[in-house]
Amino acid sequence: MIKIEKDYLEAKTRLEQEYKTLETHEKKMKAAGMSDEQIKLAMDPLVSFTLQLKEEVAEYEKLKRGQFDPFVNFNGLGRTLIALRIYKGMTQKDLADRLGVSEPQVSRDERNEYHGASIEKAQRVLDALGVKIESKLDDVRNAI
């Protein structure tokens, strides 16, 4: 998951380069007389990497537009906290300043997607982001 603007910009540049590399490799293989099947086998790992990078760039762009995936019972809360920071246009340093912690601390928390963070810590991050989360209980009678 791309978490900072610098990585996003680098990923976009790399993605453009990857598309050009794929095109160049395919042309060279065709010129060498390789069959379509041989070219596909040789290109699959490169294509797979490129598609993964494309998905990461698209996910970051989606987060910047404020389109978040829902989470249930706090599963996915960490990714949502990261997504909210991105959407708010805040850097990790901005968030660290608002929380009164170091930027490396925010980076570590995000790298671990806030795994094991207390409810209080999550609440401090939400407050620093200026975000309120509302939840509701599904029919608890059927939960047992």
C-alpha positions, 0 to 999 in steps of 0.5 A: 500500500502506498502511504505517502505522496512521494512514494505515489509520485515515484510509483506513477513514474515507475509505472510509466517506465514499466509500460515502456519496458514491456513494450520494448521487451515484447518488440525485441522478442518478436524480432528474435522470432519468439512465438506468442506463447514464448513471449507470453511466458517470458512477459508474465512476471513483468506484466504481473509486477506492472499490474500490481503497481497499477493497482497500488497507484489506483488505490492511492488515487481512490483514497485521495478522492475519499473512497474508503473500504468499509471495515467491520468490528475494527478489522481494517481500522488501521488501513482506514486511518491511513486512508483518512490521512491521505484523503485529508492531504496530510503527510506523516509529519503533519500527523506526527506534529498533531499527535505530538509524536515523531514522524518515524513513530507514525511511519512505524504505526502505518507500516504495521497498519496500526496493528495492536493499537489501543482504542485510545490511540486510534481515537487520538489519530481520528481526533488529530485528523478531525474525523468522527466515526459512527458505528452501529450494532447489527441485530445482536440477538442473532449473534449468539 
